[in-house]
Amino acid sequence: MRVLSLSYCFPNGAQPSWGVFVAQRLAALSKCVDLEVAAPQACFPLLRPPAGHDEGDGCMGLNVHRPPFYFVPAILKNLDGGLYARSLRKWMESYCRRRRPDLLD
């Protein structure tokens, strides 16, 4: 079974201890299923342009993709959910066409 787990709260280079509990849970699950992780990275283009992070990197032996998602810092927080969904839509469509996961977590 192929599983794609989507988690904003996941360790990264700037915050290596953030979301460790999620990484540990997914590392345990990966022993039973073919698992990849999408850990979107916040991006505000006026301060920091998005990095191309579609290639998988490793964390606890997991294949982790880090697509950018856009947000407006400190204000307009009611837009965050819509911006998150809109930012990840193309990446998710492309990933699902290539890998055809059986389950989205």
C-alpha positions, 0 to 999 in steps of 0.5 A: 500500500502506498501512503502519502502523509501530509503534515505541516508540523514536521522537522526541518533544517531550521526547526529540527525538533519541531514535530518530532512526534509526527516523524516518529509515528510516520517512521514506525508506519513506514515499516508496514507500508510504502510511505512518503511525507509531504511537509509543506514549507511556509513561504512569503514571496516578498521576504523569501522566494519559494525554494524548489523542494519537490525532490525528496530529502531524508528525515528518520529514514523517510522520503520527505517532500517540501513543497512551498505554500504561501501565506501573509505573515501576522495579518489576514490569518483567515486566508491561511487555509485557502492559501495553503490549499491553493498553494499545494493543489498543483503539487498534489495533483502532480504527485498523485499522477506520478505515484498514485498513492492508495491513501492520503494521511 
